[in-house]
Amino acid sequence: MKKILLIDDSKTIISSLKIDIDLLIHDIEILIAYSFSEASNIIRRHKDDIFIAVVDLALPDCDDGKAVLLTLSHKIPTIVLTANDDVNLKKVLLEKEILDYIRKDSPNAGKYIANLISKIIRNSLTTALVVDDSQLFRDAFAKDLKKLHINVLEAKDGQEALDIMEDNEQNVSLILTDYNMPNVDGIELTSKLREKYDKDSLSIIALSATDDNRALSEFIKAGANDFITKPHKFEELNVRVNSNLDILDLFQKTKDLANKDFLTGSYNRRYFFEASEMIVAKNVRKDSPVAVATLDIDHFKRVNDTHGHDVGDVAIQEIAKVLDKTLRDSDLAARFGGEEYCILLEDISEDDTFALFEKIRLNFEENEIKIDELTLKYTVSLGVAYGKCNDINELIKVSDNALYEAKDNGRNRVIIHNT
């Protein structure tokens, strides 16, 4: 789990920052220091796990700026909080490559910091591809993208970029491409990429000289999202890159609203049927078997009746967490309603299918959920359809029958029926 270090001698400011960060960012641990000495001890213990630090410029037990130098010396990305509006000091700190310099008396300082941290976490999971035949320009753009904590790949021309994107194993979501390049130029590269990637999954930013308006116009017609003039300024790069990534985030959130279950974040029934039809059809062409499982919490009504629906919701959310930890990336799982999930596997033998679902069953049997003073445990039953079939509805029907058999035979078990 990522850790954020907050350093400030004001408990009021720390408390306000913590509330704003907790509201926006989940799965993060917040470490707190009210002095330079406390910060030093925390960094000594956790320096490899601290993702970012928010540091007060002036602490009572050290010279102004010493805590900032401490975090920077440990290569911890640092946001500076200050009541000092000294322009020269701000310039010196920015030259030391802090992330930002924020007035602590600003009414929206906490929300601004939380949003900035959120973007940096997002950027750390983002890969950009810089395409330019000039090593000098590639280095300049790569350096500034890395300041934004974006992972960077490089290509010396459009053809090399297309080769990198062929399988896109790096999950590139942002491309910055020059216009004039050998082999494949930037406009041809953009056109070819748009044949495969829509603007909701790949953002393309054109790079061109300030006086080359024709090239920029052609780029936009070919499908570029935005442009940056060369040579660039970091401030412009920062704004345009983050704006394009924000738009990709909005596209993804819109997709999630349509395809994912609100309570658990798992795919919903609608998405399962859309995706599974393509997977099943592909395996029919390959003459390969697939497996479809229906999973259900045993005695779920007792959980709701004994502990209430709020605890029941936590129990359902736990299904998603256990499946995420156990299933392969290629497996498809969706919440069908209530406490029922449906899971589709391909490229797996019958023996391995049973072994995987038995592992899932055992994981639930051994799992404990802590909810305040309550410790909740429950088991699940799984019915599985395995075989070659071209109808997802038939596979689900067979898995449902296997689930009923598992329930009738004592629950907390896996039953497989062949199709």
ABEGO torsion letter per residue (X at the ends): XBBBBBBBABAAAAAAAAAAAAAABBGBBBBBBABAAAAAAAAAAAAAABABBBBBABBAABBBGAAAAAAAAAGBBBBBBBABABAAAAAAAAAAGBABBBBAABAAAAAAAAAAAAAAAAAAABBBBBBBABAAAAAAAAAAAAAAGBBBBBBABAAAAAAAAAAGAAGBABBBBBABBBGBBAAAAAAAAAAABBAAABBBBBBBBAABAAAAAAAAAAGBABBBBOBBBAAAAAAAAAAAAAAAAAAAAAAAAAABBAAAGBBBAAAAAAAAAAAAAAAAAAGBBBBBBBBBBBGAAAAAAAAEAAAAAAAAAAAAAAAAAABBAABBBBBAEEABBBBBBBGBBAAAAAAAAAAAAAAAAABBBBBEABBBBBBBBBBBBBEBBABAAAAAAAAAAAAAAAAAAGEGBBBBBBX
